[in-house]
Amino acid sequence: MSILDPATIAEAASLIQSGKVSSVDLTLAALDRAEESQSRLNAFITVDREDALISARAADRALAEGRAVGPLHGVPLAHKDMYDHAGKVTGCGSKIRADHVAAKNASVIERLEAAGTFTIGRLNMSEFAMGPTGHNHHHGRAINPLDSDRITGGSSSGSGAAVGGGVVLAALGSDTGGSIRLPAACCGVVGIKPTQGRVPRTGVMPLSFSQDCVGPLTRTVDDAFTILRLISGPDGKDLTCVDAPLKPLSEDISALRIGLGGGMFADRLTKEVEGAMQETARALAPHVLSIADTSMPDLGGIAELANVVAMSEAGAVHFDGMRERPEDFGPQLRSRLAQAIAVPAPIYLRALQIRARLTADFLEMAFANCDAILVPAMPFLPPLDSEVNVGAGSTMTTVISGMTAFTRPFSFLGLPVVTLPVANCDGLPVAIQVVARPWREDIAASVARKLETVLALGRFHPRPSIRPAA
């Protein structure tokens, strides 16, 4: 029997629908990889073998009876441990919610199931999504599949590890200051942080209700955009979700003007990152109308403003837990939440006021002469675990603040961003962010897909072989 090798969601769905491989085949392979790799990646909190196989068999029966339910019929996925699944635990990477059983599916899970997918388990994450490195006091850190000494990035650490490690083809993460983009950057995969309000958050663990975004991590831009398309749009429950049509991807980007972010985004870059940015601009130039430096307002204080808003809102979310069960939070998170609860209300409200003005200024200046902006995802290569561990002292603070320096501004401004790897430095990825105006994920993703082609990406994405059952 020949070995089948789906590298994308579309290929996997096509194999199933053509009858060349069954959903059970794909699911068994994913489950085996999840369990075999757990000691190396620690990507999962739980693997649900029995329920996943029940779903896979049901998908195969439906197809045999002519009842394929959606474009991704029978494709097994896994998601960050913060999305409600009816009748299952949603633990949020925590001890406090370790026994919390959801009554209903999150809206995005409902939509992915309607498209034909199902899940094989819950993915590891930073506790309550509060941590850019991916460490978890209760479940241990997820391991970077490219280099076990490097971090995965967080807080969607298990999502980055599972997709980057070839366990599943896609996973949902969440992004409040970089929590999709950092794991994508560290693990060499694609991540999309959509416009604030693009995707409903009903049934999704809250962190910072004014900055939280739901989005995918995948191997390719096409796959990420497919997942985004399936989960986008109002659900009638999340009143912050906007009915803004998601425009399709475009093969032709020759009319687009590309801006290269300067200022803080060109500051203190390592030679690897600086070189990758230059090569990316050179490779993209023949395919667009123009590519040049773009002016930006001073964003030097934006990290502190974003942190004030995010931590104030997180303090409100966890106020009761901190009062009733403080010992059940990990020590670092408990310390951060104690500080968050102490932020004065006027400071929080002032930060929100400044946010509106900064957003308007940024859109007016930065996009005056361009349609998309390229900036690094991080100023350096994926950090070593030893650099961000508690024992690293002042180095830890410096590295962590550097990690989020280029991602946090776009969360605070609510803009859509596609992150993808653009260079391979001795096996480690250098990733960029493609930023667009609100609701123009199509522009960011079209540019990212062109880069995928011209840079011949894909080298970081293992192509696990699937052998059909005899």
ABEGO torsion letter per residue (X at the ends): XBBBBBABAAAAAAAAAAGABBAAAAAAAAAAAAAAAAAAAGABABBBAAAAAAAAAAAAAAAAAGABABAABGBBBBBBBABBBBGBBBAGGBAAAAABBBABBBAAAAAAAAAGBBBAEBBBBBBGGBEAAGBBAAAEBBBBAABAABBAEOABAAAAAAAAAGABABBBBBBAAGAAAAAAAAAGBBBBBBBBGABBABGBBBABAAABBBBBBBABAAAAAAAAAAABEBAGABAABBBBBBBBBBABAAABBBBBBBEAAABGBBAAAAAAAAAAAAAAAAABABBBBBBBBBAAAAAAAAAAAAAAAAAAAAAAAAAABAAABBAAAAAAAAAAAABBAAAAAAAAAAAAAAAAAAAAAAAAABABBBBBABABBBBBAAAABAAAEAAAAAAAAAAAAAAAAAAAAGBBBBBBBABBBGGBBBBBBBBBBBGAAAAAAAAAAAAAAAAGBGAABBBBBBBBBX
